[in-house]
Amino acid sequence: MCDEVAPAFAAVPGLVSKIWIEDSASGTYGGVYLFHDRAAFDRFKGSDLFKGVAGHPNLTNISAKDFGILEAPTRVTNGLLTAVA
């Protein structure tokens, strides 16, 4: 399913990057998203794509949390992409 929906995520306005994560032993999957700004994240949460994934019958315990970035240490560890910086 992830491979099928990846192009739709690539087209999300304001989404800079999505890292797809998995723990196949427990059947847990998710993503780490980097948005250009909070407004883009909020638009994504209201999108048909987000609602479709959240409402998919094979997916449970869907959540989305907004975190800020600690920019100084993140720059030290090369965590910010040039497009965001």
LINDATA-V272078 format. One record per residue. RES is the residue in three letters. SS is DSSP state (H for helix, E for strand, C for the rest). OMEGA is omega in degrees with one decimal (999 if undefined). NEAR is the number of other C-alpha atoms within 8 Angstrom. Layout:
# LINDATA-V272078
RES:SS:OMEGA:NEAR / RES:SS:OMEGA:NEAR
This chain:
# LINDATA-V272078
MET:C:-177.9:4 / CYS:H:179.6:5 / ASP:H:-179.0:6 / GLU:H:-175.9:6 / VAL:H:-178.4:8 / ALA:H:178.6:8 / PRO:H:177.8:8 / ALA:H:177.2:8 / PHE:H:179.5:10 / ALA:H:-178.4:7 / ALA:C:-178.3:7 / VAL:C:178.8:8 / PRO:C:178.0:6 / GLY:C:177.3:9 / LEU:E:-179.3:15 / VAL:E:-175.4:10 / SER:E:170.5:7 / LYS:E:174.4:10 / ILE:E:-179.0:7 / TRP:E:-177.4:8 / ILE:E:-179.5:8 / GLU:E:165.7:8 / ASP:E:-173.4:8 / SER:C:178.9:7 / ALA:C:-179.6:5 / SER:C:-178.5:5 / GLY:C:-178.9:7 / THR:E:-179.2:8 / TYR:E:179.5:9 / GLY:E:-179.8:7 / GLY:E:171.9:8 / VAL:E:-173.7:8 / TYR:E:172.1:9 / LEU:E:179.5:8 / PHE:E:179.4:11 / HIS:C:179.0:9 / ASP:C:-178.2:7 / ARG:H:179.8:7 / ALA:H:178.4:6 / ALA:H:176.6:12 / PHE:H:179.9:11 / ASP:H:177.2:8 / ARG:H:179.0:8 / PHE:H:-179.9:11 / LYS:H:178.2:8 / GLY:C:-174.2:8 / SER:C:175.2:8 / ASP:H:178.9:6 / LEU:H:179.8:9 / PHE:H:-179.4:10 / LYS:H:179.7:10 / GLY:H:178.2:8 / VAL:H:-178.5:8 / ALA:H:-178.4:9 / GLY:C:-178.1:7 / HIS:C:-175.3:7 / PRO:C:-179.8:5 / ASN:C:-178.3:4 / LEU:C:-179.9:9 / THR:C:176.6:6 / ASN:C:178.2:4 / ILE:C:175.8:6 / SER:C:176.2:4 / ALA:C:179.7:4 / LYS:C:180.0:4 / ASP:C:177.2:4 / PHE:C:171.6:4 / GLY:C:179.2:4 / ILE:C:170.9:5 / LEU:C:-168.0:6 / GLU:H:-175.2:7 / ALA:H:179.9:6 / PRO:H:178.4:7 / THR:H:176.3:11 / ARG:H:179.7:9 / VAL:H:-177.7:7 / THR:C:176.3:6 / ASN:C:-176.2:7 / GLY:C:-179.3:7 / LEU:C:175.8:9 / LEU:C:-179.6:7 / THR:C:-177.9:5 / ALA:C:-177.8:5 / VAL:C:-174.9:7 / ALA:C:999:5
